Amino acid sequence: MNFKVPTTAEDIAGEKLADDIRKEQDKLKEADLVIFQFPMYWFSVPAILKGWMDGVLTKGFAYTDEQGFAEGLFNGTKALLSFTTGSQESMFSMQDVNGDIKDTLCPILQATLCYCGFNVLEPHIFRSPSCVTDAERRDMLAAWQDRIQEELLPAQLKPEISQKASESGASSKSKDLKRAGM
């Protein structure tokens, strides 16, 4: 990806968008699932991802004044936030210093992705991965791999893939994903 941040007035002026923006929009048009993978910075997405959202999710492409939320232009496309935090889970609750993670994510999930019509999935959060053991990190990655398989594979294909893996003697989930073409 060769995306330029920040987006300038020239990038989105008139009917013609800059080539890098148009290419990103073309990718989005083809997507059934968009995964936003990032480290949480200051309780939000990093500046480069925010710049991407500002530049790519433009009026007329991602939303209109008349079509938002359930009628949004990305209705039928799934969106998934997958991110790391620097804080442990216990620090993201109503009683703790960072507040509830759902409140933190509301501007991204509700005001941006839902407004554009995305079917927003439950976020996948890697909580404080730098402060856990190697075994705990491996568990986090295994849970992520399971989640990806769950979101990417249509329900009707999952038993067939598991069946093929069993027949070939493959036991790891990574082999299942490779067979599925991922």
C-alpha positions in Angstrom: 0.0 0.0 0.0 1.3 3.4 -1.0 -1.2 5.5 0.7 -0.4 9.2 1.4 -1.4 10.8 4.7 -2.6 13.4 5.2 -5.2 13.7 2.6 -5.2 17.1 1.0 -8.0 19.2 -0.6 -6.4 18.4 -4.0 -6.8 14.6 -3.3 -10.5 14.9 -3.0 -11.3 17.9 -5.1 -14.2 17.7 -7.6 -15.2 14.5 -9.2 -11.6 13.1 -9.5 -10.0 11.5 -6.5 -6.3 10.9 -6.2 -5.1 7.6 -7.6 -4.1 6.2 -4.2 -7.6 6.9 -2.8 -9.4 5.5 -5.8 -7.3 2.2 -5.5 -8.2 1.9 -1.9 -11.9 2.5 -2.6 -11.7 -0.2 -5.4 -10.4 -2.7 -2.8 -13.2 -1.8 -0.5 -15.8 -2.3 -3.2 -14.6 -5.9 -3.6 -14.4 -6.8 0.1 -16.8 -9.0 2.0 -14.9 -8.4 5.2 -12.6 -5.5 6.1 -10.2 -6.1 9.0 -8.8 -3.0 10.7 -5.6 -4.2 12.4 -3.8 -1.7 14.5 -2.2 -0.8 17.9 -4.5 1.4 19.9 -2.9 4.8 20.3 -4.3 7.3 22.8 -7.6 5.5 22.9 -8.1 5.5 19.1 -6.7 4.4 15.8 -3.2 5.6 14.8 -3.0 8.7 12.8 -2.2 6.9 9.5 -5.4 4.8 9.9 -7.5 7.8 10.7 -6.0 9.5 7.7 -7.0 6.5 5.6 -10.5 6.6 6.9 -10.8 10.3 6.2 -9.4 10.0 2.7 -11.1 6.8 1.6 -14.5 6.8 3.3 -15.6 9.9 1.4 -19.1 11.3 1.0 -20.7 9.7 -2.0 -18.5 6.6 -1.8 -19.0 5.4 1.8 -22.0 7.4 2.8 -24.5 10.1 1.8 -26.7 12.5 3.8 -29.7 10.3 3.0 -28.0 6.9 3.4 -26.4 6.2 6.8 -26.4 3.4 9.3 -28.7 0.5 8.2 -29.1 2.1 4.7 -25.4 2.9 4.5 -23.5 2.3 1.3 -21.5 -0.6 2.8 -24.5 -2.5 4.0 -23.7 -6.2 3.7 -19.9 -5.7 4.2 -18.5 -6.9 7.5 -16.0 -4.8 9.4 -13.8 -6.1 12.2 -11.5 -4.2 14.5 -8.5 -6.2 15.6 -6.1 -4.3 17.9 -3.6 -4.4 20.7 -3.8 -2.3 23.9 -1.1 -1.3 26.2 -3.4 -1.7 29.2 -4.6 -4.9 30.8 -8.3 -5.8 30.5 -9.0 -4.8 34.1 -8.1 -1.2 33.3 -10.9 -0.9 30.7 -14.0 -1.0 32.9 -16.5 1.5 34.2 -14.7 1.7 37.5 -11.2 1.9 36.3 -8.8 4.5 35.0 -9.4 4.0 31.2 -13.2 3.6 31.3 -15.3 1.0 29.4 -13.6 -0.1 26.2 -17.1 0.1 24.5 -17.2 3.8 25.2 -13.7 4.2 23.9 -14.5 2.5 20.6 -17.9 4.2 20.0 -16.6 6.9 17.7 -14.9 4.3 15.5 -17.5 1.7 15.5 -20.7 3.7 15.6 -19.9 7.1 14.2 -17.7 5.9 11.4 -18.2 2.2 10.4 -21.9 1.8 11.3 -22.7 5.1 9.7 -21.1 3.8 6.5 -23.4 0.8 6.7 -20.8 -1.8 7.7 -22.0 -4.8 9.6 -19.6 -4.2 12.5 -18.5 -7.4 14.2 -17.4 -7.7 17.9 -13.8 -6.4 18.1 -10.9 -8.7 18.7 -8.7 -7.2 21.3 -5.2 -8.3 22.2 -4.8 -6.9 25.7 -1.3 -5.8 26.7 0.6 -8.5 24.6 3.9 -7.0 25.7 3.2 -7.8 29.3 2.2 -11.5 29.0 4.1 -14.7 28.7 5.1 -16.4 25.4 2.5 -19.0 26.1 -0.2 -16.4 26.6 0.8 -14.7 23.4 0.5 -18.0 21.5 -3.0 -18.5 23.0 -3.9 -15.0 21.8 -2.7 -15.8 18.3 -4.5 -19.2 18.3 -7.8 -17.4 19.4 -7.2 -14.9 16.5 -6.7 -17.7 14.0 -9.9 -19.3 15.2 -11.7 -16.0 14.9 -10.5 -15.4 11.4 -11.5 -18.9 10.3 -14.9 -18.3 11.8 -15.4 -14.9 10.0 -13.9 -15.8 6.7 -15.3 -19.2 6.0 -19.0 -19.6 5.1 -20.7 -21.9 7.6 -21.4 -24.5 4.9 -17.6 -24.9 4.1 -16.4 -25.3 7.6 -17.4 -29.0 8.1 -15.9 -29.9 4.7 -12.6 -28.3 5.5 -12.5 -30.0 8.9 -13.3 -33.3 7.2 -10.5 -32.8 4.6 -8.0 -32.0 7.4 -9.0 -35.1 9.4 -8.7 -37.3 6.3 -5.2 -36.0 5.5 -4.1 -36.4 9.1 -3.6 -32.6 9.5 -4.2 -31.5 13.0 -3.2 -27.8 13.2 -5.6 -25.0 12.4 -3.0 -23.3 10.3 -3.1 -26.3 7.9 -6.9 -25.9 7.8 -6.5 -22.3 6.8 -3.9 -23.1 4.1 -6.3 -25.7 2.6 -9.0 -23.0 2.5 -6.7 -20.8 0.4 -5.8 -18.4 3.2 
